[in-house]
């Protein structure tokens, strides 16, 4: 068994089995979920990088990580998972999810809440961040995978019309 094995982003809340093209749990595309075990380490790393960039983009709208070491230490103390493939911003949703409605002294966790986060419970923030991450991931999937199929169909239909076949 490889010691440096790249872990799956799966959090056990897979919605691709219900037909979603983007998993609502880990935000991987359905084909990435299905093919994960066949991916090379390089392919897995690329998926993790995309997920990290997505999380950073969204979390940065709500928080500034002022002390990543403090955040990691507090996450460890609270027995919360820090995915090593993610930037510290990627750990924030796990913290928010675990806190639920309980307020968090963000400064003790090396975080500074930005105005959009103020007045919301950690659970509300978790749900909002998750929804935004899913929407961005779905848009990325649609742009990268769904749209080319649609364009091919449109081009084929256009060519058929020009030839008088339709």
C-alpha positions as CSV (number, residue, x, y, z in Angstrom):
1,X,0.0,0.0,0.0
2,X,1.4,3.4,-1.0
3,X,2.2,5.7,1.9
4,X,1.8,8.9,-0.3
5,X,-1.5,7.8,-1.8
6,X,-3.7,10.7,-2.9
7,X,-7.0,10.6,-1.0
8,X,-10.3,11.0,-2.6
9,X,-12.2,14.2,-2.1
10,X,-15.4,12.2,-1.4
11,X,-17.2,13.2,1.8
12,X,-19.8,10.4,1.6
13,X,-22.6,12.6,0.3
14,X,-22.5,11.5,-3.4
15,X,-25.3,12.9,-5.5
16,X,-24.0,11.6,-8.8
17,X,-25.8,8.3,-8.1
18,X,-29.0,10.3,-8.4
19,X,-28.0,11.7,-11.8
20,X,-26.2,14.9,-10.9
21,X,-23.4,15.8,-13.2
22,X,-21.6,17.5,-10.3
23,X,-21.5,15.9,-6.9
24,X,-23.1,18.1,-4.3
25,X,-20.8,16.6,-1.7
26,X,-17.3,16.8,-3.1
27,X,-18.1,18.9,-6.3
28,X,-16.3,16.5,-8.6
29,X,-17.8,15.8,-12.0
30,X,-19.6,12.6,-12.4
31,X,-17.0,11.1,-14.6
32,X,-14.3,12.0,-12.0
33,X,-16.2,10.2,-9.3
34,X,-16.6,7.1,-11.5
35,X,-13.0,7.0,-12.8
36,X,-11.2,8.2,-9.7
37,X,-9.6,4.8,-8.9
38,X,-8.2,4.6,-12.5
39,X,-6.7,8.1,-12.4
40,X,-3.0,8.6,-12.2
41,X,-1.6,10.7,-9.3
42,X,-1.2,13.5,-11.7
43,X,-4.9,13.4,-12.8
44,X,-6.0,13.2,-9.2
45,X,-3.8,16.2,-8.3
46,X,-5.3,18.2,-11.1
47,X,-8.8,17.5,-9.8
48,X,-7.8,18.5,-6.3
49,X,-6.2,21.7,-7.7
50,X,-9.5,22.7,-9.4
51,X,-11.5,22.0,-6.2
52,X,-9.0,24.0,-4.2
53,X,-9.2,27.0,-6.5
54,X,-13.0,26.8,-6.4
55,X,-13.1,26.8,-2.6
56,X,-10.6,29.6,-2.4
57,X,-12.6,31.7,-4.8
58,X,-15.7,31.4,-2.8
59,X,-14.3,31.4,0.8
60,X,-12.3,34.5,0.0
61,X,-15.5,36.4,-0.3
62,X,-16.4,35.6,3.3
63,X,-13.1,35.2,5.2
64,X,-9.5,36.1,5.3
65,X,-7.2,33.4,6.7
66,X,-4.9,35.5,8.9
67,X,-3.0,32.6,10.5
68,X,-3.0,29.3,8.7
69,X,-1.0,27.6,11.4
70,X,-3.5,28.6,14.0
71,X,-6.4,27.4,11.9
72,X,-4.7,24.1,11.4
73,X,-4.0,23.7,15.1
74,X,-7.5,24.6,16.1
75,X,-9.0,22.2,13.4
76,X,-6.8,19.5,14.9
77,X,-7.8,20.4,18.4
78,X,-11.4,20.2,17.4
79,X,-10.7,16.9,15.7
80,X,-11.8,18.3,12.3
81,X,-10.4,17.1,9.1
82,X,-7.9,19.3,7.2
83,X,-7.5,18.0,3.7
84,X,-3.8,18.4,3.0
85,X,-4.5,18.8,-0.7
86,X,-6.5,22.0,0.0
87,X,-5.3,25.5,0.9
88,X,-6.4,26.7,4.4
89,X,-9.4,28.4,2.8
90,X,-10.5,24.9,1.8
91,X,-10.7,23.9,5.5
92,X,-13.1,26.6,6.4
93,X,-16.3,24.9,5.2
94,X,-15.5,21.9,7.4
95,X,-15.2,24.2,10.4
96,X,-18.4,26.0,9.6
97,X,-20.3,22.7,9.1
98,X,-19.1,21.3,12.4
99,X,-20.0,24.5,14.3
100,X,-23.6,24.5,13.1
101,X,-25.5,27.3,14.8
102,X,-22.9,27.7,17.5
103,X,-20.9,31.0,17.1
104,X,-17.2,30.7,16.4
105,X,-14.6,33.1,17.7
106,X,-13.0,33.4,14.3
107,X,-9.9,35.3,15.5
108,X,-9.0,32.3,17.7
109,X,-9.1,30.1,14.5
110,X,-6.9,32.5,12.5
111,X,-9.8,33.9,10.5
112,X,-11.3,37.3,10.0
113,X,-14.9,37.4,8.8
114,X,-15.6,39.8,6.0
115,X,-18.8,41.9,5.8
116,X,-20.8,39.3,3.8
117,X,-20.2,36.7,6.6
118,X,-21.4,39.0,9.4
119,X,-24.7,38.2,11.0
120,X,-24.9,34.7,9.6
121,X,-24.5,31.5,11.6
122,X,-21.7,29.2,10.7
123,X,-24.3,26.7,9.3
124,X,-25.8,29.5,7.1
125,X,-22.3,30.3,5.9
126,X,-21.6,26.7,5.2
127,X,-24.8,26.3,3.2
128,X,-24.2,29.5,1.3
129,X,-20.5,28.6,0.5
130,X,-21.6,25.1,-0.5
131,X,-24.3,26.4,-2.8
132,X,-21.9,28.9,-4.5
133,X,-19.2,26.2,-4.9
134,X,-21.7,23.9,-6.4
135,X,-23.0,26.5,-8.8
136,X,-19.5,27.4,-10.0
137,X,-18.6,23.8,-10.4
138,X,-21.8,23.2,-12.4
139,X,-21.0,26.2,-14.6
140,X,-17.5,24.9,-15.1
141,X,-18.8,21.4,-16.0
142,X,-21.4,22.9,-18.4
143,X,-18.8,25.1,-20.1
144,X,-16.2,22.3,-20.4
145,X,-18.3,19.2,-21.0
146,X,-22.0,19.8,-21.7
147,X,-21.6,22.8,-24.1
148,X,-19.3,21.1,-26.6
149,X,-21.9,18.3,-27.1
150,X,-24.6,21.0,-27.6
151,X,-22.4,22.8,-30.1
152,X,-21.7,19.7,-32.0
153,X,-25.5,18.9,-32.2
154,X,-26.2,22.5,-33.3
155,X,-23.4,22.4,-36.0
156,X,-24.7,19.0,-37.3
157,X,-28.2,20.3,-37.5
158,X,-27.0,23.5,-39.2
159,X,-25.1,21.5,-41.8
160,X,-28.0,19.2,-42.4
161,X,-30.3,22.2,-43.0
162,X,-27.8,23.7,-45.5
163,X,-27.8,20.4,-47.4
164,X,-31.6,20.4,-47.4
165,X,-31.8,17.3,-45.3
166,X,-34.0,18.9,-42.6
